[in-house]
Amino acid sequence: MQRITQLALTVRDYDEAIDFYTVKLGFTLVEDSDRGGGKRWVRIAPPGSPSDAPAILLAKAVGDRQLATVGNQAGGRVFLFVHTDDFEGDYARLQAKGVTIARPRSEEDFGTVCVFEDLYGNKWDLIQPRD
């Protein structure tokens, strides 16, 4: 058996990313460990995630090649998908926190969805699946 336990999201700065994801998106800071030499092991997860759910590793970009991926992890496509059981509340919170809504809420055959951007411009789907 195999499963994805986390994925890396390149960021410009650990602290600005932690601030955005925890304050603006309400994510949980799962871990922030010093690895020496300016490197940290920073993991975040959406609120209410089970402890064994995949986490996002905030990986500080080093060098021009990695810096070029910040905000463009998926070449302008939606990169990450977050399911919610409270679309209306979460959508209102995103708007109240000034998060950029790239595509407003819509009703699709799979559920209610909007596209929002993180602080770097990566696109995310917020989805409340149909029952």
CNS distance restraints for C-alpha pairs under 8 A (distance, minus, plus):
assign (resid   4 and name CA) (resid  54 and name CA) 6.38 0.50 0.50
assign (resid   5 and name CA) (resid  52 and name CA) 7.71 0.50 0.50
assign (resid   5 and name CA) (resid  53 and name CA) 6.83 0.50 0.50
assign (resid   5 and name CA) (resid  54 and name CA) 4.35 0.50 0.50
assign (resid   5 and name CA) (resid  55 and name CA) 6.47 0.50 0.50
assign (resid   6 and name CA) (resid  54 and name CA) 4.65 0.50 0.50
assign (resid   6 and name CA) (resid  55 and name CA) 4.54 0.50 0.50
assign (resid   6 and name CA) (resid  56 and name CA) 5.38 0.50 0.50
assign (resid   6 and name CA) (resid  57 and name CA) 6.53 0.50 0.50
assign (resid   7 and name CA) (resid  54 and name CA) 7.57 0.50 0.50
assign (resid   7 and name CA) (resid  55 and name CA) 6.73 0.50 0.50
assign (resid   7 and name CA) (resid  56 and name CA) 5.16 0.50 0.50
assign (resid   7 and name CA) (resid  57 and name CA) 5.84 0.50 0.50
assign (resid   8 and name CA) (resid  56 and name CA) 5.86 0.50 0.50
assign (resid   8 and name CA) (resid  57 and name CA) 4.59 0.50 0.50
assign (resid   8 and name CA) (resid  58 and name CA) 5.97 0.50 0.50
assign (resid   8 and name CA) (resid  59 and name CA) 6.00 0.50 0.50
assign (resid   9 and name CA) (resid  56 and name CA) 6.66 0.50 0.50
assign (resid   9 and name CA) (resid  57 and name CA) 6.04 0.50 0.50
assign (resid   9 and name CA) (resid  58 and name CA) 5.15 0.50 0.50
assign (resid   9 and name CA) (resid  59 and name CA) 5.75 0.50 0.50
assign (resid   9 and name CA) (resid  70 and name CA) 7.99 0.50 0.50
assign (resid   9 and name CA) (resid  73 and name CA) 7.54 0.50 0.50
assign (resid  10 and name CA) (resid  58 and name CA) 6.05 0.50 0.50
assign (resid  10 and name CA) (resid  59 and name CA) 4.72 0.50 0.50
assign (resid  10 and name CA) (resid  60 and name CA) 5.63 0.50 0.50
assign (resid  10 and name CA) (resid  61 and name CA) 5.55 0.50 0.50
assign (resid  10 and name CA) (resid  66 and name CA) 7.32 0.50 0.50
assign (resid  10 and name CA) (resid  67 and name CA) 7.75 0.50 0.50
assign (resid  10 and name CA) (resid  69 and name CA) 6.79 0.50 0.50
assign (resid  10 and name CA) (resid  70 and name CA) 5.40 0.50 0.50
assign (resid  10 and name CA) (resid  71 and name CA) 7.91 0.50 0.50
assign (resid  10 and name CA) (resid  73 and name CA) 7.72 0.50 0.50
assign (resid  11 and name CA) (resid  17 and name CA) 6.64 0.50 0.50
assign (resid  11 and name CA) (resid  58 and name CA) 6.30 0.50 0.50
assign (resid  11 and name CA) (resid  59 and name CA) 5.88 0.50 0.50
assign (resid  11 and name CA) (resid  60 and name CA) 4.91 0.50 0.50
assign (resid  11 and name CA) (resid  61 and name CA) 5.78 0.50 0.50
assign (resid  11 and name CA) (resid  67 and name CA) 7.90 0.50 0.50
assign (resid  11 and name CA) (resid  70 and name CA) 5.61 0.50 0.50
assign (resid  11 and name CA) (resid  71 and name CA) 7.84 0.50 0.50
assign (resid  11 and name CA) (resid 120 and name CA) 7.76 0.50 0.50
assign (resid  12 and name CA) (resid  17 and name CA) 7.73 0.50 0.50
assign (resid  12 and name CA) (resid  60 and name CA) 5.70 0.50 0.50
assign (resid  12 and name CA) (resid  61 and name CA) 5.83 0.50 0.50
assign (resid  12 and name CA) (resid  67 and name CA) 7.09 0.50 0.50
assign (resid  12 and name CA) (resid  70 and name CA) 6.76 0.50 0.50
assign (resid  13 and name CA) (resid  17 and name CA) 6.19 0.50 0.50
assign (resid  13 and name CA) (resid  60 and name CA) 5.93 0.50 0.50
assign (resid  13 and name CA) (resid  61 and name CA) 7.93 0.50 0.50
assign (resid  14 and name CA) (resid  18 and name CA) 6.09 0.50 0.50
assign (resid  14 and name CA) (resid  40 and name CA) 7.95 0.50 0.50
assign (resid  14 and name CA) (resid  42 and name CA) 7.61 0.50 0.50
assign (resid  14 and name CA) (resid  58 and name CA) 6.94 0.50 0.50
assign (resid  14 and name CA) (resid  59 and name CA) 7.68 0.50 0.50
assign (resid  14 and name CA) (resid  60 and name CA) 6.29 0.50 0.50
assign (resid  15 and name CA) (resid  19 and name CA) 6.07 0.50 0.50
assign (resid  16 and name CA) (resid  20 and name CA) 6.26 0.50 0.50
assign (resid  17 and name CA) (resid  21 and name CA) 6.11 0.50 0.50
assign (resid  17 and name CA) (resid  58 and name CA) 7.55 0.50 0.50
assign (resid  17 and name CA) (resid 119 and name CA) 7.58 0.50 0.50
assign (resid  18 and name CA) (resid  22 and name CA) 5.84 0.50 0.50
assign (resid  18 and name CA) (resid  23 and name CA) 7.96 0.50 0.50
assign (resid  18 and name CA) (resid  29 and name CA) 7.46 0.50 0.50
assign (resid  19 and name CA) (resid  23 and name CA) 5.49 0.50 0.50
assign (resid  19 and name CA) (resid  24 and name CA) 7.39 0.50 0.50
assign (resid  20 and name CA) (resid  24 and name CA) 5.10 0.50 0.50
assign (resid  20 and name CA) (resid  25 and name CA) 6.71 0.50 0.50
assign (resid  20 and name CA) (resid 118 and name CA) 7.79 0.50 0.50
assign (resid  20 and name CA) (resid 119 and name CA) 6.76 0.50 0.50
assign (resid  21 and name CA) (resid  25 and name CA) 4.94 0.50 0.50
assign (resid  21 and name CA) (resid  26 and name CA) 6.34 0.50 0.50
assign (resid  21 and name CA) (resid  27 and name CA) 5.55 0.50 0.50
assign (resid  21 and name CA) (resid  44 and name CA) 7.73 0.50 0.50
assign (resid  22 and name CA) (resid  26 and name CA) 4.57 0.50 0.50
assign (resid  22 and name CA) (resid  27 and name CA) 4.49 0.50 0.50
assign (resid  22 and name CA) (resid  28 and name CA) 6.00 0.50 0.50
assign (resid  22 and name CA) (resid  29 and name CA) 6.76 0.50 0.50
assign (resid  23 and name CA) (resid  27 and name CA) 7.46 0.50 0.50
assign (resid  24 and name CA) (resid  94 and name CA) 7.02 0.50 0.50
assign (resid  24 and name CA) (resid  97 and name CA) 5.61 0.50 0.50
assign (resid  24 and name CA) (resid  98 and name CA) 7.85 0.50 0.50
assign (resid  24 and name CA) (resid  99 and name CA) 7.09 0.50 0.50
assign (resid  25 and name CA) (resid  94 and name CA) 6.84 0.50 0.50
assign (resid  26 and name CA) (resid  46 and name CA) 7.16 0.50 0.50
assign (resid  26 and name CA) (resid  47 and name CA) 6.37 0.50 0.50
assign (resid  27 and name CA) (resid  44 and name CA) 6.35 0.50 0.50
assign (resid  27 and name CA) (resid  45 and name CA) 5.48 0.50 0.50
assign (resid  27 and name CA) (resid  46 and name CA) 4.49 0.50 0.50
assign (resid  27 and name CA) (resid  47 and name CA) 5.08 0.50 0.50
assign (resid  28 and name CA) (resid  44 and name CA) 5.51 0.50 0.50
assign (resid  28 and name CA) (resid  45 and name CA) 5.33 0.50 0.50
assign (resid  28 and name CA) (resid  46 and name CA) 6.16 0.50 0.50
assign (resid  28 and name CA) (resid  47 and name CA) 5.82 0.50 0.50
assign (resid  29 and name CA) (resid  42 and name CA) 7.68 0.50 0.50
assign (resid  29 and name CA) (resid  43 and name CA) 6.22 0.50 0.50
assign (resid  29 and name CA) (resid  44 and name CA) 4.65 0.50 0.50
assign (resid  29 and name CA) (resid  45 and name CA) 6.81 0.50 0.50
assign (resid  30 and name CA) (resid  42 and name CA) 7.56 0.50 0.50
assign (resid  30 and name CA) (resid  43 and name CA) 5.28 0.50 0.50
assign (resid  30 and name CA) (resid  44 and name CA) 5.16 0.50 0.50
assign (resid  30 and name CA) (resid  45 and name CA) 6.72 0.50 0.50
assign (resid  31 and name CA) (resid  41 and name CA) 6.95 0.50 0.50
assign (resid  31 and name CA) (resid  42 and name CA) 5.37 0.50 0.50
assign (resid  31 and name CA) (resid  43 and name CA) 5.04 0.50 0.50
assign (resid  31 and name CA) (resid  44 and name CA) 7.08 0.50 0.50
assign (resid  32 and name CA) (resid  40 and name CA) 6.54 0.50 0.50
assign (resid  32 and name CA) (resid  41 and name CA) 5.51 0.50 0.50
assign (resid  32 and name CA) (resid  42 and name CA) 4.37 0.50 0.50
assign (resid  32 and name CA) (resid  43 and name CA) 6.60 0.50 0.50
assign (resid  33 and name CA) (resid  40 and name CA) 5.42 0.50 0.50
assign (resid  33 and name CA) (resid  41 and name CA) 5.01 0.50 0.50
assign (resid  33 and name CA) (resid  42 and name CA) 6.50 0.50 0.50
assign (resid  34 and name CA) (resid  38 and name CA) 7.63 0.50 0.50
assign (resid  34 and name CA) (resid  39 and name CA) 6.34 0.50 0.50
assign (resid  34 and name CA) (resid  40 and name CA) 4.52 0.50 0.50
assign (resid  34 and name CA) (resid  41 and name CA) 6.47 0.50 0.50
assign (resid  35 and name CA) (resid  39 and name CA) 5.13 0.50 0.50
assign (resid  35 and name CA) (resid  40 and name CA) 4.99 0.50 0.50
assign (resid  35 and name CA) (resid  41 and name CA) 6.63 0.50 0.50
assign (resid  36 and name CA) (resid  40 and name CA) 7.22 0.50 0.50
assign (resid  39 and name CA) (resid  60 and name CA) 7.67 0.50 0.50
assign (resid  41 and name CA) (resid  57 and name CA) 7.16 0.50 0.50
assign (resid  41 and name CA) (resid  58 and name CA) 7.49 0.50 0.50
assign (resid  41 and name CA) (resid  59 and name CA) 7.68 0.50 0.50
assign (resid  42 and name CA) (resid  57 and name CA) 5.67 0.50 0.50
assign (resid  42 and name CA) (resid  58 and name CA) 5.42 0.50 0.50
assign (resid  42 and name CA) (resid  59 and name CA) 7.42 0.50 0.50
assign (resid  43 and name CA) (resid  55 and name CA) 6.17 0.50 0.50
assign (resid  43 and name CA) (resid  56 and name CA) 5.45 0.50 0.50
assign (resid  43 and name CA) (resid  57 and name CA) 4.50 0.50 0.50
assign (resid  43 and name CA) (resid  58 and name CA) 6.10 0.50 0.50
assign (resid  44 and name CA) (resid  55 and name CA) 5.75 0.50 0.50
assign (resid  44 and name CA) (resid  56 and name CA) 5.29 0.50 0.50
assign (resid  44 and name CA) (resid  57 and name CA) 6.61 0.50 0.50
assign (resid  44 and name CA) (resid  58 and name CA) 7.56 0.50 0.50
assign (resid  45 and name CA) (resid  49 and name CA) 6.47 0.50 0.50
assign (resid  45 and name CA) (resid  54 and name CA) 7.59 0.50 0.50
assign (resid  45 and name CA) (resid  55 and name CA) 5.06 0.50 0.50
assign (resid  45 and name CA) (resid  56 and name CA) 6.22 0.50 0.50
assign (resid  46 and name CA) (resid  82 and name CA) 7.82 0.50 0.50
assign (resid  49 and name CA) (resid  53 and name CA) 6.19 0.50 0.50
assign (resid  61 and name CA) (resid  66 and name CA) 5.01 0.50 0.50
assign (resid  61 and name CA) (resid  67 and name CA) 5.21 0.50 0.50
assign (resid  61 and name CA) (resid  70 and name CA) 7.34 0.50 0.50
assign (resid  62 and name CA) (resid  66 and name CA) 5.74 0.50 0.50
assign (resid  62 and name CA) (resid  67 and name CA) 6.43 0.50 0.50
assign (resid  63 and name CA) (resid  67 and name CA) 6.09 0.50 0.50
assign (resid  64 and name CA) (resid  68 and name CA) 6.09 0.50 0.50
assign (resid  65 and name CA) (resid  69 and name CA) 7.11 0.50 0.50
assign (resid  66 and name CA) (resid  70 and name CA) 7.07 0.50 0.50
assign (resid  68 and name CA) (resid  72 and name CA) 7.44 0.50 0.50
assign (resid  69 and name CA) (resid  73 and name CA) 5.38 0.50 0.50
assign (resid  70 and name CA) (resid 120 and name CA) 6.51 0.50 0.50
assign (resid  71 and name CA) (resid 118 and name CA) 7.99 0.50 0.50
assign (resid  71 and name CA) (resid 119 and name CA) 7.93 0.50 0.50
assign (resid  71 and name CA) (resid 120 and name CA) 4.35 0.50 0.50
assign (resid  71 and name CA) (resid 121 and name CA) 4.75 0.50 0.50
assign (resid  71 and name CA) (resid 122 and name CA) 4.71 0.50 0.50
assign (resid  72 and name CA) (resid  76 and name CA) 5.99 0.50 0.50
assign (resid  72 and name CA) (resid 121 and name CA) 7.11 0.50 0.50
assign (resid  72 and name CA) (resid 122 and name CA) 5.88 0.50 0.50
assign (resid  73 and name CA) (resid  79 and name CA) 6.84 0.50 0.50
assign (resid  73 and name CA) (resid 122 and name CA) 6.69 0.50 0.50
assign (resid  74 and name CA) (resid  78 and name CA) 6.75 0.50 0.50
assign (resid  74 and name CA) (resid  79 and name CA) 5.42 0.50 0.50
assign (resid  74 and name CA) (resid 122 and name CA) 7.57 0.50 0.50
assign (resid  76 and name CA) (resid 122 and name CA) 7.14 0.50 0.50
assign (resid  76 and name CA) (resid 123 and name CA) 7.13 0.50 0.50
assign (resid  77 and name CA) (resid 123 and name CA) 6.55 0.50 0.50
assign (resid  78 and name CA) (resid 115 and name CA) 7.66 0.50 0.50
assign (resid  78 and name CA) (resid 122 and name CA) 7.19 0.50 0.50
assign (resid  78 and name CA) (resid 123 and name CA) 4.55 0.50 0.50
assign (resid  78 and name CA) (resid 124 and name CA) 5.30 0.50 0.50
assign (resid  78 and name CA) (resid 125 and name CA) 6.64 0.50 0.50
assign (resid  79 and name CA) (resid 122 and name CA) 6.63 0.50 0.50
assign (resid  79 and name CA) (resid 123 and name CA) 5.69 0.50 0.50
assign (resid  79 and name CA) (resid 124 and name CA) 5.76 0.50 0.50
assign (resid  80 and name CA) (resid 123 and name CA) 7.03 0.50 0.50
assign (resid  80 and name CA) (resid 124 and name CA) 4.82 0.50 0.50
assign (resid  80 and name CA) (resid 125 and name CA) 6.40 0.50 0.50
assign (resid  81 and name CA) (resid 124 and name CA) 5.64 0.50 0.50
assign (resid  81 and name CA) (resid 125 and name CA) 4.70 0.50 0.50
assign (resid  81 and name CA) (resid 126 and name CA) 6.19 0.50 0.50
assign (resid  81 and name CA) (resid 127 and name CA) 7.28 0.50 0.50
assign (resid  82 and name CA) (resid 124 and name CA) 7.37 0.50 0.50
assign (resid  82 and name CA) (resid 125 and name CA) 6.06 0.50 0.50
assign (resid  82 and name CA) (resid 126 and name CA) 5.00 0.50 0.50
assign (resid  82 and name CA) (resid 127 and name CA) 6.11 0.50 0.50
assign (resid  83 and name CA) (resid 126 and name CA) 5.99 0.50 0.50
assign (resid  83 and name CA) (resid 127 and name CA) 4.78 0.50 0.50
assign (resid  83 and name CA) (resid 128 and name CA) 5.61 0.50 0.50
assign (resid  83 and name CA) (resid 129 and name CA) 7.03 0.50 0.50
assign (resid  84 and name CA) (resid  90 and name CA) 7.83 0.50 0.50
assign (resid  84 and name CA) (resid 126 and name CA) 7.03 0.50 0.50
assign (resid  84 and name CA) (resid 127 and name CA) 6.00 0.50 0.50
assign (resid  84 and name CA) (resid 128 and name CA) 5.03 0.50 0.50
assign (resid  84 and name CA) (resid 129 and name CA) 7.72 0.50 0.50
assign (resid  85 and name CA) (resid 128 and name CA) 5.83 0.50 0.50
assign (resid  86 and name CA) (resid  90 and name CA) 6.11 0.50 0.50
assign (resid  86 and name CA) (resid 128 and name CA) 7.04 0.50 0.50
assign (resid  87 and name CA) (resid  91 and name CA) 5.78 0.50 0.50
assign (resid  87 and name CA) (resid 112 and name CA) 7.29 0.50 0.50
assign (resid  87 and name CA) (resid 113 and name CA) 7.99 0.50 0.50
assign (resid  87 and name CA) (resid 126 and name CA) 7.56 0.50 0.50
assign (resid  87 and name CA) (resid 127 and name CA) 6.98 0.50 0.50
assign (resid  87 and name CA) (resid 128 and name CA) 5.66 0.50 0.50
assign (resid  88 and name CA) (resid  92 and name CA) 6.12 0.50 0.50
assign (resid  89 and name CA) (resid  93 and name CA) 6.20 0.50 0.50
assign (resid  90 and name CA) (resid  94 and name CA) 6.19 0.50 0.50
assign (resid  91 and name CA) (resid  95 and name CA) 6.35 0.50 0.50
assign (resid  92 and name CA) (resid  96 and name CA) 6.06 0.50 0.50
assign (resid  93 and name CA) (resid  97 and name CA) 6.05 0.50 0.50
assign (resid  94 and name CA) (resid  98 and name CA) 6.38 0.50 0.50
assign (resid  94 and name CA) (resid  99 and name CA) 5.23 0.50 0.50
assign (resid  94 and name CA) (resid 100 and name CA) 7.93 0.50 0.50
assign (resid  95 and name CA) (resid  99 and name CA) 5.77 0.50 0.50
assign (resid  95 and name CA) (resid 100 and name CA) 7.56 0.50 0.50
assign (resid  95 and name CA) (resid 101 and name CA) 7.54 0.50 0.50
assign (resid  99 and name CA) (resid 116 and name CA) 7.02 0.50 0.50
assign (resid  99 and name CA) (resid 117 and name CA) 6.90 0.50 0.50
assign (resid  99 and name CA) (resid 118 and name CA) 7.24 0.50 0.50
assign (resid 100 and name CA) (resid 116 and name CA) 5.66 0.50 0.50
assign (resid 100 and name CA) (resid 117 and name CA) 5.45 0.50 0.50
assign (resid 100 and name CA) (resid 118 and name CA) 7.48 0.50 0.50
assign (resid 101 and name CA) (resid 114 and name CA) 7.37 0.50 0.50
assign (resid 101 and name CA) (resid 115 and name CA) 6.02 0.50 0.50
assign (resid 101 and name CA) (resid 116 and name CA) 4.30 0.50 0.50
assign (resid 101 and name CA) (resid 117 and name CA) 6.42 0.50 0.50
assign (resid 102 and name CA) (resid 114 and name CA) 7.77 0.50 0.50
assign (resid 102 and name CA) (resid 115 and name CA) 5.34 0.50 0.50
assign (resid 102 and name CA) (resid 116 and name CA) 5.10 0.50 0.50
assign (resid 102 and name CA) (resid 117 and name CA) 6.48 0.50 0.50
assign (resid 102 and name CA) (resid 123 and name CA) 7.73 0.50 0.50
assign (resid 103 and name CA) (resid 114 and name CA) 5.61 0.50 0.50
assign (resid 103 and name CA) (resid 115 and name CA) 4.86 0.50 0.50
assign (resid 103 and name CA) (resid 116 and name CA) 6.80 0.50 0.50
assign (resid 104 and name CA) (resid 113 and name CA) 7.95 0.50 0.50
assign (resid 104 and name CA) (resid 114 and name CA) 5.15 0.50 0.50
assign (resid 104 and name CA) (resid 115 and name CA) 6.66 0.50 0.50
assign (resid 105 and name CA) (resid 112 and name CA) 6.71 0.50 0.50
assign (resid 105 and name CA) (resid 113 and name CA) 5.32 0.50 0.50
assign (resid 105 and name CA) (resid 114 and name CA) 4.31 0.50 0.50
assign (resid 105 and name CA) (resid 115 and name CA) 7.64 0.50 0.50
assign (resid 106 and name CA) (resid 112 and name CA) 5.73 0.50 0.50
assign (resid 106 and name CA) (resid 113 and name CA) 5.52 0.50 0.50
assign (resid 106 and name CA) (resid 114 and name CA) 6.41 0.50 0.50
assign (resid 107 and name CA) (resid 111 and name CA) 5.96 0.50 0.50
assign (resid 107 and name CA) (resid 112 and name CA) 4.64 0.50 0.50
assign (resid 107 and name CA) (resid 113 and name CA) 6.55 0.50 0.50
assign (resid 108 and name CA) (resid 112 and name CA) 6.00 0.50 0.50
assign (resid 108 and name CA) (resid 113 and name CA) 7.20 0.50 0.50
assign (resid 109 and name CA) (resid 130 and name CA) 7.80 0.50 0.50
assign (resid 110 and name CA) (resid 129 and name CA) 5.72 0.50 0.50
assign (resid 110 and name CA) (resid 130 and name CA) 5.70 0.50 0.50
assign (resid 111 and name CA) (resid 127 and name CA) 6.57 0.50 0.50
assign (resid 111 and name CA) (resid 128 and name CA) 5.52 0.50 0.50
assign (resid 111 and name CA) (resid 129 and name CA) 4.27 0.50 0.50
assign (resid 111 and name CA) (resid 130 and name CA) 4.57 0.50 0.50
assign (resid 112 and name CA) (resid 127 and name CA) 5.62 0.50 0.50
assign (resid 112 and name CA) (resid 128 and name CA) 5.19 0.50 0.50
assign (resid 112 and name CA) (resid 129 and name CA) 6.52 0.50 0.50
assign (resid 112 and name CA) (resid 130 and name CA) 7.58 0.50 0.50
assign (resid 113 and name CA) (resid 125 and name CA) 6.55 0.50 0.50
assign (resid 113 and name CA) (resid 126 and name CA) 5.50 0.50 0.50
assign (resid 113 and name CA) (resid 127 and name CA) 4.47 0.50 0.50
assign (resid 113 and name CA) (resid 128 and name CA) 6.54 0.50 0.50
assign (resid 114 and name CA) (resid 125 and name CA) 5.77 0.50 0.50
assign (resid 114 and name CA) (resid 126 and name CA) 5.48 0.50 0.50
assign (resid 114 and name CA) (resid 127 and name CA) 6.89 0.50 0.50
assign (resid 115 and name CA) (resid 123 and name CA) 6.42 0.50 0.50
assign (resid 115 and name CA) (resid 124 and name CA) 5.50 0.50 0.50
assign (resid 115 and name CA) (resid 125 and name CA) 4.60 0.50 0.50
assign (resid 115 and name CA) (resid 126 and name CA) 6.33 0.50 0.50
assign (resid 116 and name CA) (resid 123 and name CA) 5.72 0.50 0.50
assign (resid 116 and name CA) (resid 124 and name CA) 5.35 0.50 0.50
assign (resid 116 and name CA) (resid 125 and name CA) 6.47 0.50 0.50
assign (resid 116 and name CA) (resid 126 and name CA) 7.48 0.50 0.50
assign (resid 117 and name CA) (resid 121 and name CA) 5.03 0.50 0.50
assign (resid 117 and name CA) (resid 122 and name CA) 5.35 0.50 0.50
assign (resid 117 and name CA) (resid 123 and name CA) 4.60 0.50 0.50
assign (resid 117 and name CA) (resid 124 and name CA) 6.03 0.50 0.50
assign (resid 118 and name CA) (resid 122 and name CA) 5.49 0.50 0.50
assign (resid 118 and name CA) (resid 123 and name CA) 6.70 0.50 0.50
assign (resid 118 and name CA) (resid 124 and name CA) 7.50 0.50 0.50
